Each structure stands twice: as C-alpha cells, then as structure tokens.
Amino acid sequence: MAFPKGFLWGGATAANQFEGAWDVDGKGASVSDHCTNGSHEHPKRVTIGFEDDALYPSREATDFYHHYQEDIALYAEMGFKVYRLSVAWTRIFPTGMETEPNEAGLAFYDKVFDECRKYGIEPLVTISHYEMPYALVEKCNGWEGRECIDHFVRYAKTLFDRYHDKVTYWLTFNEINGAANPLGAVLSTGTIKGFSGPVTEVPDKPQERFQGMHNQFVASALAVVYAHENYPELKIGDMNIFTPSYPLTCNPDDELLAQREMRIKSWFCSDVQCRGAYPTYIWRYFKENGIEIKMEPGDLEVLKKGTVDFYTFSYYMSNCVSAEEGHESTDGNVARGLKNPYLKASDWGWQIDPKGLRWALNEIWDRYGLPMMVVENGLGAYDKKEEDGSVHDGYRIDYLRQHIEQMSEAVEDGVNLIGYTTWGCTDLVSASTGEMAKRYGFVFVDKYDDGTGTLARSRKDSFYWYKKVIETNGEDLA
C-alpha cells in the first residue's frame, strides 16, 4: 500500500446534519431547519412555516453543539489527522443579511477549532455545506438573487479574519455541482421561494438553478481572492459530487451520452473553479435548455483570478447511461442513473464501485493537476445495536477497505492525493432523506427516526478498524 507520509486521514460531518441547537445562542433558521424527516420510501418535505405535528430532524440532529468535546475526543482516539466540518451560516449571520456577525456563534467555533488543535487535528472547514439562511430564500429566491454574493462574501471574510490562525484548509461550497440536478434547488441553491411539499416535487427550473450556480461561482472566486490577498498561507478548495457515468453498452450513442453527462454533472463546476473560465461545451447545453446566464461586467475576470488551490470531491457510487429506453434505474447521491449489472448496491440502491474511485482520481488528476482530497466516502446502512451496546458493521469495513485499496492504486498511478475523510464519521441525519436509519458513522448515536434517543455515543467495530488503518498509514486494512 502506498500513501505519502503526512497523509491526512479523518472524517467529515456537516453542521445542518450534525450540529443541532438550531435556535440556540442567536442562530437563525436555515433551509435544513425547514425540512421534515423522511425515508427511502417517503421523501422529506420542505415547509414554508413550521408544522406543529411534523418532525424537523436537523433541529437537534445528533447535537454536536453540546457534544463537541466528546466527539472530537473520539476522533482523536481514532487518530484523526484532519476533521472536515462546516460552519452554520445562520449561526454567524442569522438571516444572512446582517452587517455584524453573531459573537456567540463565532465563539462556539473558536472552541471547536481549539479542541481540534488540542489533539493535533487539522480542521478542514466548509463555508457553505448545503445550507443557507431561509430568510434569503424568502428575500431573493436563494442564490438566484445576485445580492447573495455580497452576503456570502461578507460571511466568508468574517470567517477568514476570525480563524485564519486556526484553520488552514477551507472549502467554499459543498457539492456545488449538485445544482446541476433538480434536487440541488433545495440542497444547494435554495431556489425554492414559495414552495412547500416533498423535495421530489420541487418544480424543476434549470434557469434558476444555473443562475444560482453562476452567482456561487462569483462568490467563491471573490472569497478565494480575499483569502489569497490577505492570508496567503490559507489553502482554498472546491468540492464536487463525482459520480462516473459509464456507457451501458459500446453503442457510440451511449458513449456520447456518457460524455455529455460527465461534462454537465461532474466537470462543469470544477472546470470553472479550477480553470477559471466557463468551458465551451456548456454554451450549447444552455442554448438547448433555454438557460441565459445573467452576468455583470467583471464576473469573468473574477472567475479567472479566483481559482482554487486544491480539488476535493465526494465519491459514493457510479451510474450507467444509455440512449435507449427501458433499462432498469437505480437511486443515487442527488441523481439517478441506470443499473450496472456488474455492481452490487447498498440498502438505498447506491451502486458500490470501488474501482470507479481509482478511475475518478486519475481522470481528475489528469485534467487539473491539483492536489486532491476525497472528502466524502462511506456506506449508509441499517446498523443494529446489540444488547451489549456493540455494532458489528463488517459491511462498512468491507466497503471502506475496498475504496482505500483503490485510492492506494491511484497514488501508485501518480495521483497527488493528500487526504481522505469518510462521510458521517459520527451518525447524523441524512441530507437526501432526512432520516437517522441511514447510518454512516464509526460512532453510533442513540437517536432514531421518531426523534427519540438519549444521544449517547458508542463505538462500532469500524471504529477500531479505522484506528488501525490510520496508525499504519493505510498499510493494514485487514
């Protein structure tokens, strides 16, 4: 096995799925706080107001806010070198529109970062992880509104100014290319003004989604420029969903469709953020879909100047595509695709493709030549807690082992891979379905889909396995 010395092993969470304390110490309501619980069979809902008889799982989530010391101590016990987390925008600017930040919110993250540093854990901070103030949805339809750029940049500057001596690695937007799919209107761009209902029934408005993405590009670039000019020691990255689209057959039409899918859903956003310009292929897609991006003078210059320092991505699965109809489909991370007859799938229908991770790493490296991190990878599964408190999740160990093996192969191929953070290292609320039953963690949290539970933490079998992986820098995966 080949991982470089100093490789950043760790785990990842997001504030809106993990932190809880949704209205504590001045925090405002985010889009996630307006989402009810759901399941694989029944989608979660977005509500404009708050329904008395509905459960809003992100409000308490698994309560990192009051358990951060315990949680970070568990990460230190595993030997984490890095911990990827996000800041809740509404904890710093409750509506997103304030001119002065909420000091109580800033003080909380001071404590979190200090706790990480106490154990020698490097924080990797996502500035906006599938979360924005709901007040901005009401005011300007989320990121469709150009004014969101100024609000985000003020927020990002506040974080850089406050924490530049505590946090070196930053990501501007989580899975920014999620907005290339309809569900991204809820998760990413917040272009859901006036909508209330199941997230699967959000009216698809590509014009709004892609305009919102453009405004995010500009906001990200401006944040990068500010950080580079004021704190040159900081490293700012992008973050994308990467889901390989394989042609189902060797029919040239399938090959062309796979290329198109990869361009729009996996390459477009990182081409802008890593190369600093809109790729030529996107203009035909915009024309054919009636999308007209409104830009202001200077936008393209800002994009060129504000390119990222490193590339990060989530990897869970791959899909197939075909120009022919009638093939069996499967579920996935934000988007659906066709079933690959050579792959198995998780309980939620996400196809398990470890070799696709090696393929992805090589393709990304060849395209951009930037240092890379895999910042989300993991298996959502039904975990059974035994009477003695143990959780025997060998299926999770098998999944992670196979993916780490393929990362090692990619390093041998020449890829500059510098870090790996598994998703949901402590159990948290699923972003796509709003449920607790879909667990990813090394740490089991006593919390259930009906809202009950003590929130007690306990170690799964995978906890001890991952500890050994980190201790041996990926050499011992048994």
N, C-alpha and C positions, 0 to 999 in steps of 0.2 A: 504494500500500500504506500502511496506517495502523497503526503500532504506537507506543505512547507512549514518550516519552523515558525512559530508565532501565529499559526493558523487560528482564526477566530471562531471557535466553537461556541454555540449558545442556543438561545431560544427566542421566540417572538410572541408578543401579545399586542392588542390594540385597546386603547382607552375605552372606546364605546362598547367593547365586548367583555371587558375585564374589570374596569375600574369601579363602576358603580358610583354611589354617592352623588346621584345626578343633580340634586338641588342643594348640596352642602357647600357652605363657605362661599356663597355667591355665584355658584355655577349656573349657567343658563341652560335652556333646553336645546338639544341637538336634534338632527333628523332621526338618529337612532332612538332617542327618547320618545319619539312619536310612533315607534314601530312595536306592534304587538308580537306575542310569541306565535310560533307556527311549528310545522313539522315537515317531514319529507312528503307527506300526503296532502297537507293543508298549508298553503303559503301564509307567511306572516302578512300583516296588513299595516299600512300607513294610515294614521288618523290625523285629521286637522286639529280637532280638540282631543281631550283625554276622556276616554270612556270609563265610567266607574267600575264596570264589570269585566274590564279587559286587563290582561297581564302584560306589562311592558318590561321584558326581561333585562334590557340594558340598564335600567334604572338602578338595580342593585348589582346585576351581573354576578361576578364572584368576588366582588368587594375588595379589590386590590387596594383601594383608597385607605382602608382600615387594616389591611393585612400586608402592606408592602414590606415591612421589615421581615416578617416570617417568610414571605415568598422569595425575597432576594436572598435570604439566608439559605433557602433550599437550593436556589440556583448556584450559590457559592459552594454548597455541599457537592453538587454535581460537577463543579469545576468550571462553570461557565467563564469564558473569556470575554464574551460580549452578550448583552441583553438588548434586543430590539423592542422598543416600546414606543407608544405615541403620546403626544400631549393632546389633551382635550381642548380644542379651540375655545369652547364655551366656558371652560374653567378660567381662561385668561381674559377673554372678551365675551361676556355672557350673550350678547346679541350679535357680536361680530362688528358692531358699528361704533362702539365706544372709542374715545380717543385716549383714554388712560386704562391701563390693564388692572385686573383684579389682583391685588397683592397677595391675598390668601391663596389664590391658585398658583401664583409664581412660587410662593413659599413651599407649597406642597412638593413641587418638582425639585426644588432645591434639596429637600430631604431625601427624595427618591434617588437623585443623582449622587448625593453624598453617600448614601447607603451602598450604592453600586461601587463607588470608588473605594469604600472601606474594605471591600473584598477583592479589589483589583479587577472588577468587571467593567468593561468599556461600554457605556451606553451608546446605542445606535438609535437615533430619535427620528420618528416620522412626524412631520409637522402637521399633516392633514391625512388621517387614516380613515377613509370612508366616513367622514363626519364633518358636518358644518353646522353653524347656528341655524336653527329653524327660523329664526327671525329674518334671515337673509333669503330663505325660501319665500316667505310671505312678502318681503320687500321687493325683491328683484328676480324672482324665479331662480334662485340659486345662482349658479355660475353662468347662466345666460346673461346676467346683468354685468356689464362692464365694471360697475363700481366694486364688485367683489375683488378685483385685482388690488385696489388700494387697501381694502380691508385686510386681505391676506398678507400683503407686503408689510403692513404695519405690525401684524401679528408675528410674522417671521422675524422681522427686525428686533422685536421685543425679545424673542427667544434667543437670538444670536447675541444681543447685547447682554442679556442676563446670564447666559450659561456657556459662553464661549470658552471659559476656562475649565468647564466641567464636561462638556460634550464636544468631541471632535468630529464624529460622523453623523451626518444628517441626511434625511430623505425628504423631498418636498411633498410629493403626493403619493399615496399608496395606490398601486394598481391603476395608474392614471388611464390606461387603455381600457379599463372596464367600461368606460362610457362609449366604447365602440359597439356595445351591446345594449339592448333596451333596459335591462335591469340596472345598468350603470346610471340611469336617470335618478334612481333612488340612492344607490350606494355612493356614487362619485360626484355627479354634477348638481344634485339637488334640484333638478328642473322638474319639480312636481307641484308647483303652486296650484292650490285649489283641488288637488287630488286627494281622495280618501278611498281606500279599498285594498284588495290584495295586491301585493307587489307584482304579481304576474299579470295584472290587468292594467298596469300603468300605460296610458296611451303612448305609443311609440312616436316620438317627434325627433327624427335624426337632426334636423336643423338646430334644435335647441341643444341636443347632446354635443354635437360637434362644435357649435359656437362656444358652449361651456368649456370644452376641451381647449379651444384656442385661448380663451381667457386664462385657463390654468397654465398653459404653456408660457404665456407672458408673465404671469405672476411668479411662476417657478424661476424663470430666467432672471427677473428682477431681484428675487431673493438670492440667487446664486451670485449675481454681480455685486450685491451689497456685501455678502459674506466674503467674497474674494478681495474686495477693496478694503474692507475694514478688519477682517480677521483671516489673513492668508493661510493660517495654519489649519483652518477648518476644511473638511472634505464634504462636498455636497453631491449626493447621488440621486438618480431617478429610481423608480420602482414600477415594474410592469408585471402583469399576468403573462406567463409564457406557456402557451398550450399548442404544441405542434399539431398541425393539420396535415395528416397523411392522405395522399390519394388512395381511395379504396381499391382501385384497380389500376392497371397500366394504360388505361384509356387516356389518350392525350387530353381529353376534356376534363378528366378528373385531375390530372397534373396541373392544368392551368387554373382550375378552381382552387386547388390546394395553395398554389402560389398567391392567388388573389386573397384568400382567407388569411394567409400568413402576413401579407402586406398590411391589410387593414387592421387585423386584430392583434398581431404580435409585433409588427415592425414600425408602424406609422409613428406612434408616440415617441419611441426611443430614437427613431431617425431624427425627429425634431429636437429632442433634448440632448442627444449625443453628438449629432452632426450640425445642429444649429440652423436648420432650414427645413421647410416643407419638402418632402420628396415629390418628384414629378408625377409618380403614379397616382397620387391622391387626388389630383385635379380631375381626372376622368371619373373617379368614383363620386366626387362631389357633383359633377355635372349630371351624371346618370341618376343621382338620387335627389336632385333638386336642392342641394346644400350650397349656400352662399355665405362664406365666412366674412364677417364684418371686421376689418382691421383698421387700426388707426396709424397715422404716419409714425414711423419709428419702431413699430412692432417687430418687423423682420430683422432690424438691426439689433434689437434687444435679444431676440432668439439666438442670433449668431454669437452674441457676446456672452450669453448666459448658459453655455453648455456645462454639463455635469462632469464631475471628476471621476466617478465610478458608476458602474451599472449594477443594479440589483433586480431580482425578479422572484416571483412565486412560481413554484412548479409542483403540480399535483398529478397531472394526467396528460394524455394526448387524445385526439379525436381523429376520425376519418371523415372525408368528404367525398361526394360523388355527384356528377352531373345528372345521374339517373335517379328517379324517384323510386320509392318502395322499399328502401333499406331500413333496417332497424336502427332507431336512435338510442342515445344514452344521455344521462344527465352529466352535468359538469360544473366547474367553477365559473359562475356567471353565464356561460354559454353552453349550449348543447351541441352535439355532433353525432356522427354515425358510429355504430358499434364496430370495434376492431375484433375480428374472430380469433386473433392470436393473443388477446389480453383478457385477464380477469378484471373484476371490478369490485369496488368497495360496497358496503351496505347501502350507500346512497347512489350507486351507479356510476361513480367516478372511476374511469379505467386506469388500472395500475400499470405504469410503463416506465420502469427504472432506466432502461436504455435510452428512452426519449430524453432523459435529463442529460446524459452524455452528449447526445446529438445536439440538444439546445445549447449547451455550454460551448461546444465547438463552433456552432453557427454564430452565436453572439460574439465570441472572441474574434472570429474571422471578420466580422462586419465592423466592429468598433475598436478592437484592440485596447479596451479599457479594463482596469482591474474589476473583478466581479465578486458578488456575494449572492448565494442562494439564501434569501431571507424569509422564505416560507416554503415548507415542505413537510408533509405529515399525513397521517391517516385518521380520518374521522370515523369512529366506530362506536358500537354499543359496548361499553365496558361494564362487567359485572363485578360488584364488590362482594367479596366473600364474608362470611360471618366473622372471621378473624381480622377483617379490615384490608386484606390483600386484594390486589387486582392483577390477575395473570394475563397480561396483554402481549403474549408472544407474537400475535399477528402484527402488532405495531412494530415490534423489534424486527421482524422479518422485512416489513416494508421499508423501514429506515435503513437497515443493513444493505439491502439491495440498491438503494439510492446512493448511499455513501460509497459503495463499491464503484458505482458508475461515475461519481464525482472524482474518485481517485484515478479512474481511467482517463477522464478528461484532463486532469492535471498532467498525467503522463503524456497526453497528446500535445501538451504545451500551453494549455489554458492557464491564465493568471487568475486563479480562484483564491480569494483571500479570506473567505468566511462562509459560515453555514449556520443559520438559525432555524430550528424546527418550529413549525407553527403550533401555537397554543400550548406552550410548554407546561402551563397550568390550565386545567379545564376552564373553558369560558363559553360565552354564548355564541352560537353560530351566526355569522353575518348574513348568510343566504337564507336560512330558515328560521332563525330566532329561537332555536331550541338548545337545551342543555344535553339532551341524549346523544348528540353527535359530539363525542369527546375526542380530543387530540392529545391531551397532556401526559407528561410523565408524573404529574401530581394530580391525584383525584380530589375533586372538591365536592363535598356533600351538599349538592344543590340540584334541584330537579325541575322538570318542566311545569309542575304546578306551582312553582315558586317556593316550595318548602325546602328545608335543609338547614343544617347547622353551620354551613360554610367551612367545616373542619377540613384540613388538608391532610392527605396521606400519600405515601409513596407507592407507585405502581412498580411492577417488575422492570418496566422500561427505564425507570429512574436509575436503578443500579447498573443496568446495561449501558446507558448513555454516559454515566460517570466513568465507566471503564473505557469507553471509546475516547473520551476526552483525555483521560490520563495517558493513553497510549498514542495520542495524536492520530487516531483513526487506524492504528495497526491491528488492534484486537477487536474484531467485530463478532466474535463467537457468542 
